[in-house]
């Protein structure tokens, strides 16, 4: 990792999809893409753990999927566009799923976005704590 890309980790609440994350999350993202096929979605919904065990993902990645912990999936190399296949399989809209990542209700998240998104004021650096 270069100094430039390592600086991305200092942005609170932001996970930049770097080459390192792409490599780390390859099998997680391939699992997500498998959900584009109806027969795979049905198999996954019938027995999530058994379907996940067919993939060479880490246990942490599998547990994050089972818990629908999208922030953990991002930390473990998931790409939000691939994770959307899980949202869709669960019958969630993008807004519904992403609101869970913020700890906000769907209406509060929607209103925040309609108001222009998160304020640029506040916590700006992980390492500086400000």
C-alpha positions in Angstrom: 0.0 0.0 0.0 1.3 3.4 -0.8 1.3 6.4 1.5 -1.3 8.0 -0.6 -3.8 5.1 -0.4 -3.0 4.5 3.3 -4.3 8.0 4.0 -7.8 6.8 2.9 -8.0 4.8 6.1 -7.9 8.1 8.1 -11.3 9.2 6.7 -14.0 8.3 9.3 -16.7 6.1 8.0 -15.2 5.8 4.6 -13.8 2.6 3.0 -12.1 3.2 -0.3 -12.2 0.1 -2.5 -8.4 -0.3 -3.1 -6.6 -3.1 -4.9 -5.8 -4.5 -1.4 -9.5 -4.6 -0.5 -10.4 -6.1 -3.9 -8.0 -9.0 -3.3 -9.2 -9.5 0.3 -12.8 -9.5 -0.8 -12.6 -11.5 -4.0 -14.5 -14.6 -2.9 -17.0 -12.5 -0.9 -17.8 -10.4 -4.0 -17.9 -13.5 -6.2 -20.4 -15.0 -3.8 -22.5 -11.9 -4.0 -22.4 -12.0 -7.8 -23.7 -15.6 -7.7 -26.9 -14.3 -6.3 -27.7 -12.8 -9.7 -29.0 -16.3 -10.6 -32.4 -17.2 -9.3 -31.4 -20.8 -8.5 -28.5 -19.6 -6.4 -30.7 -17.1 -4.5 -33.1 -19.9 -3.7 -30.3 -22.2 -2.5 -28.9 -19.4 -0.4 -32.3 -18.5 1.2 -32.9 -22.2 1.9 -29.7 -22.7 3.9 -27.5 -19.7 4.1 -24.7 -21.3 6.0 -24.5 -24.3 3.7 -24.4 -22.1 0.6 -21.7 -19.8 2.2 -19.6 -22.9 3.1 -19.3 -23.6 -0.7 -17.2 -20.4 -1.0 -13.6 -20.1 0.1 -14.4 -17.0 2.2 -13.0 -16.3 5.7 -15.1 -17.2 8.6 -15.3 -13.5 9.4 -16.7 -12.8 5.9 -19.3 -15.6 6.2 -20.4 -14.3 9.7 -20.7 -10.8 8.4 -23.0 -12.0 5.6 -25.1 -14.1 8.1 -25.4 -11.1 10.4 -26.0 -8.7 7.4 -23.3 -6.5 8.9 -22.6 -4.5 5.7 -20.0 -2.3 7.4 -18.0 -5.5 8.4 -18.4 -6.8 4.9 -16.9 -3.5 3.5 -14.1 -3.8 6.0 -13.4 -7.4 4.8 -13.1 -6.4 1.2 -16.8 -6.3 0.1 -17.7 -3.8 -2.6 -21.0 -2.0 -2.1 -22.1 -2.7 -5.7 -21.6 -6.4 -5.1 -23.2 -6.3 -1.7 -26.3 -4.9 -3.3 -27.0 -8.4 -4.6 -27.5 -9.4 -0.9 -29.8 -6.4 -0.4 -31.9 -7.5 -3.4 -32.0 -11.1 -2.3 -33.4 -10.0 1.0 -36.0 -7.8 -0.7 -34.4 -4.5 0.5 -34.0 -1.3 -1.4 -30.6 0.3 -1.5 -31.8 3.0 0.8 -33.2 0.5 3.3 -29.9 -1.4 3.4 -27.6 1.6 3.5 -29.6 3.2 6.3 -28.7 0.2 8.4 -25.0 1.0 7.9 -25.5 4.5 9.4 -27.6 3.5 12.4 -30.4 5.7 11.2 -34.0 4.9 10.4 -34.9 4.8 6.8 -36.9 8.1 7.1 -34.1 9.8 8.9 -31.5 8.6 6.4 -33.7 9.7 3.5 -34.2 13.1 5.0 -30.5 13.5 5.6 -29.8 12.7 2.0 -32.5 15.1 0.8 -30.9 17.8 2.9 -27.6 17.3 1.1 -26.0 14.4 3.0 -23.8 14.4 6.1 -22.4 17.7 7.2 -18.8 18.3 6.4 -18.4 19.6 9.9 -17.3 17.3 12.7 -15.0 14.3 12.9 -12.6 14.5 9.9 -9.6 12.3 11.0 -9.4 8.9 12.7 -5.8 9.3 13.8 -6.3 12.8 15.1 -9.7 12.0 16.7 -11.2 15.2 15.3 
